[in-house]
Amino acid sequence: MRVVREWTASLVRFVKRRRDPMVVQTLRSAAAATIAYVVALRLSPEPAPLTAPLTALLVVQVTLYATLTNGIRRVNSVVAGVLVAIAFSLLVGLTWWSLALLIVASLAVGRMVRVEEYVPEVAISAMLVLGVTTHGNTAWARVVETLIGAVVGFGCNLLLAPPVWVDEAGESIEGLARRVRRLMLRMGEEAAGRTPVERATERLYEARRLDHDIVEVDAALRQAEDSLRLNPRVREGLLHRVVLRTGLDTLEICTVVLRVLARTFTDLAKERDPEPLFAPETGAAVELLLSEIADAVVSFAVLVTSHVSVSAESAESRLAAELRQAAATRDKLAQLLLEEVQRDARSWQLYGAVLTEVNRILDEMDTEHRSRRLFEELDRNSREQRERMPRLTRLWESLRDSERLRVPEVLRRNPDSAERRSR
């Protein structure tokens, strides 16, 4: 046991130094499987209890929330398969038709007990148990090994605590914002001069490819959200989840509007070819406005991913200043476009679309709009939690209210103790 503790402590130190998801998952899975096998050798009657390490390997996931949910489903699937196999072993032997009936029954039972992705595991467990000679002993040994693997998998999350993947999700969000910024800068530079239709179409395709980036960021954010659930190291998990999720939603809306803006530039290039998209002064204003909005997008991402209050306040101040500057440039551009439409009204609809799309991006990143959205999401999540667990919510609120009222009452009864505390 001393060797195991020293080995576990060294693994903990290494994992703290290396927070890469693949490294963490590999070490935790290997440790859980090995420990489960060692424990099963002592408790299981089987000479090679491989079900225990297999269960531990499948139970241990990157996050604590995923470990708990997968562990329960994994145990349910194995127990259900064993029970189905025991029933078949008492009625029929192993033949081709009984195997077919066993698989159908196991898959049906897996759907009934709602083990989700572990439905095939019900059939696998049933076939493994039915295929041996000593049905009863093997069945209960498999149940014991499964429980050992699940318990060890849960225990590894206490010894090798799963990391909180908020920083990785924040890096993904900032990376998406910087890619949006680069595209905006290229579109602004090309809008200031003559833009061939082929180049404008290429920018449109780049804007459409941002959808794939959003999918990857969403996957990283889901992992971060799971790591915040049921994690004792996180006090404000709901707030972190809501801030990151609403931030990604805003960036996703901005990318959609940017794609529409790229389509507008493409239509302008087709309509005005071989002339420039805008007059020289108007094109310079468009380039300046897109560069200011691009900087604001990055500042918004930094604000969303800032955890320290001081950093968040500075990021919010910087974002507000950049949005004010962009709004002033937007007003100047609106006046220039109005003058250009008065001289030549051919493209007035597309010019109006440019202003509309720019306004949508600015409105989405507005700090007041973001605050309202945060409060709405927090209220919605609190309401859903009260609806799911009304008794637990009422108990928690009553305990919180009693704690709030208890301290003043004690202080009133014993004012000397309050004076000594103040000293």
N, C-alpha and C positions, 0 to 999 in steps of 0.2 A: 504493500500500500504506500510505503514511503517513496518507492521508485515511481509509482503512478502519480503521486502528488507532485514530485519534482518535475516529472515529464509534463504534467498538465500546467504547472506554473511557467515552465519554459515556453510552452505553446502560447499561454496567455500573453507573455511578454512579447513574443514574436508577432502575435496578431495585433497587439497595440501599436507595434512599429509599422506593420504592413496592413493597411485597411483596404487593400484591393479586394473587390468582391470575389474574384476567383480564388485568391489565396485564402481568404477567410472561409469560404464554403468548402474548399478542399480539406483544409486542416480540421475543421469542425466535423465534417462527415467521416474522415478517416479516424479521428479520435473516438467518435461515437460508435462506429462499427467495431473497432477493436475492443473497446471496453465492454460492449454488449456481448461480444463473442466470449471474452474471458469470464464474464458473469454467468453466461448460459452454460459454459462447460461445467460449472459447479452445480447448477440447479436443474438442468435439463437431463433427462435420461438418454437422449440421443448422443451418439459418439461425435457427431459433427453438427452441432446446432447452428446451421447457417441462416436459419430464419431470423434469429435475433439480430445479427449484424445487418442483414438485408432490411429488416424493419427500421433499425436505427438509421441506416443510410437514407431510406426514403422519408423518414419522419423529420430529420434535421434539415431545416431550410435556412435561408439567409436571415429571415426575420423571426422574432418571437411569435408574432401573430400567425404567420404561415406555419410555424412549427406546431403550434397548438391545434390549429384547424386541420392540418394534414395528419397529425398524429392521431386525433380522434377518428378521422375517416379511415385511416390505415388500419387501426385496431378493429373498427367495426367491420371492415371488408374481410379481414382474415377470420375473425370469429364467425361471421356469416358463412364464409366458405367452408369452414371446418364443420359447422352444424349441418350444412347441406350434405357434406361428404359422409358424416356419421349416419344421417338418415338413409342415404343410398347404400352404404355398406351393410346396414341391417336388412335391407330389402333385396338388393340385387348385387351381383358381383361386377367386375370390370369387363365389359364387352363393348363392342363398337356402338351398339344402340344405347347402352346405359351411359356411355361417355357422352354421346350426343345429348341425351336427356339431362345429364348432369350439367353440361355447359349451358344449355337453355335455362334450366332452373336457377343456376348460379347467377347468370346475367340478369334474370328477372328479379331475383332476390336483391342483387346489388342496386337495381333501380328503385326497389321498394324502400331499402334502408337509406337511400340517398347518400351514397359515398362518393358521388360525382366522378372524378377522374380515376378513382380506384375501383370502378366496376369490374374491369378485367381481373383485378386482383382477387375478387371473390371466386371466379372460375379457376384461376391458377391455384389458389389454396385448396379448393375442393378436389381438383385433379391430383395434386401432390399427395393429399391424404388418402384418396381413394386408391391410388396406385400402389400402395404399400400393403404389406400382409397384416400387420398388427394395427388394425384401424383405430381401436380405442386409444391405445397408448400413444401412437403417433399423433392422433388428433389433439389430445390434451397437451402433449409435449409441444406441438406447434403453437397452441394458444399461449402456453407459458413463455415460449421463446418470443412470441410477438409482444407480449406484455413487457418482457425484459427490454426488448429493443425500443419500445415506445418510452418506457421510463428512463432509460439511459439517454435517449434523444432529448427528452425534456430536461434531464439533469445537465446535459452538456450546455444548454443555454444558460444555466446558472453559473457554471464554471467558465465557459467560453461565451461570455455575453455577446449576443449579436449586436453589431454596430447600428447606429442610427444613420441612415443613408440620406440625411437632409443635405449635407454638403455636396454629395455627388449629384443629387437632383438640382441643387442650386447651380452647380457648374454646367449642367446640361441646359438649364434655362438661360444662363448667361451666354453660353455658346450659341444657342438659337438666336438670341438678340443680336449678337455680333454678326452672324450671318445675314440677318435682316438688314443690319446697318450697312454692310458691304454692298448688298444689292441696291439699297437706296442711294448710296453714294455713286454707284455706277450709272444708275438711271438718271440722277441729277446732272452728272457730267455730260452725258449724252444728250439730255434735253436742252442743254445750253447751246448746242450747235445743231448741225444737220445730222439727223438720225436715219440711217437706211432702214428699210422695212425689215430686212433680215436681222439686223442687230436688235431692233425693238422686239421682234418675235423671239429672239434668243433670251432676252431678259424676261419675257413672259414665261418661257419654259423654266427658267431658273426660279421664278416666283412659284410656279406650280410644284417644283421639286421640294419646296419648303414643307409641303404636307408630309413627306416622308420623315423629315427632321422632327416634326411635331409628334409623330407616332413614336419615335425613339425617346424623345423627352418625356412623353406621357408614360412610357414604360418605366423610365427611371423614377418618375414622380410616384407611380403606383408602388414601387418598391419602397420609396421613402415613406409613403403613407402607411404601408404595412409595418414598417419598422417603428413607427410612432405609436401604433395601437398596442395596448397592453404592455407597454414598456415602462417599468418603474423608474427608469432614469430620466424620463421626460415628464415634466409637470404640465406643460401647456401643449400637449400633442394636438388637440383639436385646433388651436390657434395656428400652429405651424402648418397643419394640413390645409386649412382654409386659405391661409396667405399664399402658399405655393400654388394651390389649385386655381384660385382666382387670378393669380399672376399669369399662369400658363394660359388660362382662358382668354385673358386680355391680349396676350401675345398672339394667340391663335387668331383672334379677330383681326388684329393688325396685319397678320400675314395674308388673311383673306382679302382685306381691303387693299393691301399692296398688290396682290395679284390682279384685282380689278383695275388698279391704277396702271399697272403694266399693260393690261389690255387696252386701256384708254390711250396710252402712249402709242401702242401698236396701231390702233385705228387712226390716230393723228398722223402717224408716219405714212400710212396708206393714203390718207386724204390729201396731205400737203406735199407729198413727194413730187418733185425733188427739192421743195423748199424746206427750211427748218421747221421744227415743231412750233416754235415761238419766235417772236421778235427778239433781238439781242438782249435788250434790257429785261424783258419778261423771262427769257430763258435763264438769265443770271439770277433772277429772283427765285425761279423754280429750283435751280441748283442749290441756292443758299437755304431755301426752305426745307428741301429734302435732307440736306446735311444736318440741319438743326433737329429735324424730327428723328433722324438716325441716331444722333447723340442722345436724344431723349429716350429712345427705345432702350438703349444700353443702360442709361441711368434708372429707368423703370425696373429693368431686370435686377440691377444691383440693389435697389430698394426692396424688391420682393424677397431677395435671398439674404438680406442683412438680418442678423439675429441680435446683435448688440444694439441697445437703444440709441447710443450716441451715433453709431454708424448709420442707423436707420434715419435718424433726424437729419444728419448731414446729407444723406442720399435724397431724402424727400425735399429738402431745401434746394438742392442742385436740380432736381427734376422740375420743381415748380418754376425756377428761374429759366430753365431751358424751354419749358412750355410757354411761358410768357413771351420770350423772345421769338419763338416760332409763331405764336399768334400774331405778333406785330408784323412779322414778315409775311404771314398769310394775308393780313389786311392790305399790305402794300401790293402783293401779287394780285389780289382781287381787283384793286384799282387799275393796275396795268392790264389785266385781262379785259376789264370793261372798256378801256380805251382801245384796245386792239379789236374787240368785237365791234365797236362803233366804226372803226376804219374798214374792217372786213368781217362780215357776219357769217362767213362760210362754216366756221368750226365752233360756233357759239355753244352748241350742246356739249361738245367734248371739253371745251374750256370750263363750262359749268360742272361737268363731271369731275374734272381734276380738283376743283375747289371742294366739292362735296366729299370726295374720298379723303382729302387731306383733313377736312374738319372731323370726319369720323375717327381717324387715328388719334387726333388731338383730344377728342372727347373721351375716347376709351382710356387714355392714359392720364386723364385729369385726376388730381389727388382727391377732390371731393367725390367724384364718381367712384373711385376706388374705395374710399371709406364707406360709402353707402353700400357698396357691394359686399364688403367684408361684414358689416353689421347684418345685412340680410342673410348671408350664408351662415353666420354664427347663430342667428335666431332660428333658421331653418333646421340646422343640425341639432340644436337644443330641443326644438319642438319634436323632431323625429325621435330623439332619445327618450323624451318623456312619454311619447306614445308607445315605444317599444317596451320600456321598463318603467311603468308608472309607479309601482310600489317602491322600487329601489330609488327612484328619483325623489319621491316624497320623503322617504327615510333620510336620504342625504341632505335634503333641504331642511328638514326638521333638526337634524344634528348640527348643521351649520348655523341655524338660527339660535339653537340653545347654546352653542359655544359663543356666539356673539353676545348673548344676554347674560351668560354666566359670569364673565369677568367683571363687568361693572357691578354686579351684585356683590361679589366677594370684596371688591374694593370698598364698597359702601359699608360693609360690615366691619372691615378691618382697615381703616384708613392709615394706621401706623405702618402696616406692611407695604402699602402703596408708597409712603414716604421713604421707607428704607429702600425699596426698589428704585425709586427715582434717584437716590443717592448713588 
